[in-house]
Amino acid sequence: MTKYRLKIGGEPIHFHSTSPQGFIDAWRDASPYHWEDDTQWMRNAAALACDWSGKPMRYDTLENFTQDMMRHGLLEEVSA
């Protein structure tokens, strides 16, 4: 498993996952907000990420959202 850092506001969230797309579950677990619908959760998470980064975030697919999170520095792979 690979270690990642998710920077979304306060303290960074460190997590291990087989792919960077695992950030969505790490974020959801740490979030005080709870949306049952996955599509609604991703849309709202993308809006928050856009606010924090000042950059556009695609949320049409988890792959695109992950790419944008990494491109804009909110998600990164870190060494163990």
C-alpha positions in Angstrom: 0.0 0.0 0.0 1.1 3.5 -0.7 1.0 6.4 1.7 -0.8 9.6 0.7 -1.4 13.1 2.2 -4.7 14.9 1.8 -4.6 18.6 2.5 -8.1 19.9 2.8 -8.3 22.7 5.3 -6.9 21.9 8.8 -4.3 19.3 9.6 -3.4 17.0 6.7 -4.9 13.6 6.6 -2.5 10.8 6.0 -3.8 7.4 4.7 -2.7 4.3 3.0 -4.3 3.0 -0.1 -3.7 0.9 -3.2 -4.4 4.0 -5.3 -4.7 7.8 -4.9 -8.5 7.4 -5.4 -8.6 6.2 -1.8 -8.6 9.8 -0.8 -12.4 10.0 -1.2 -12.9 7.5 1.6 -10.3 9.0 3.8 -11.9 12.4 3.4 -15.4 11.1 4.0 -14.3 9.3 7.2 -12.7 12.5 8.5 -15.5 14.9 7.4 -18.1 16.3 9.8 -20.4 16.4 6.7 -22.4 13.3 5.8 -24.1 12.9 2.5 -25.6 9.5 1.8 -25.5 9.8 -2.0 -22.0 9.3 -3.5 -22.6 11.7 -6.3 -23.7 14.5 -3.9 -20.7 13.8 -1.6 -18.3 14.1 -4.5 -19.9 17.3 -5.8 -19.8 18.9 -2.4 -16.2 17.7 -1.8 -15.2 19.2 -5.1 -16.8 22.5 -4.2 -14.8 22.6 -1.0 -11.6 21.6 -2.8 -12.2 24.4 -5.3 -12.7 26.9 -2.5 -9.5 25.9 -0.7 -7.3 25.7 -3.9 -8.9 28.4 -6.0 -8.7 26.0 -8.9 -11.5 24.2 -10.8 -12.2 20.6 -9.8 -13.9 18.1 -12.1 -16.2 15.7 -10.3 -17.8 13.9 -13.2 -15.7 10.8 -12.3 -13.6 9.8 -9.4 -10.6 9.5 -11.7 -10.9 13.2 -12.9 -11.5 14.4 -9.4 -8.4 12.5 -8.2 -6.3 14.0 -11.1 -7.4 17.5 -10.2 -6.7 17.0 -6.5 -3.2 15.9 -7.3 -2.5 18.5 -10.0 -3.6 21.3 -7.6 -1.6 20.1 -4.7 -4.4 18.9 -2.4 -3.4 15.3 -2.7 0.1 13.8 -2.9 1.9 10.6 -2.6 4.4 10.6 0.3 7.3 8.3 1.2 6.8 6.0 4.1 
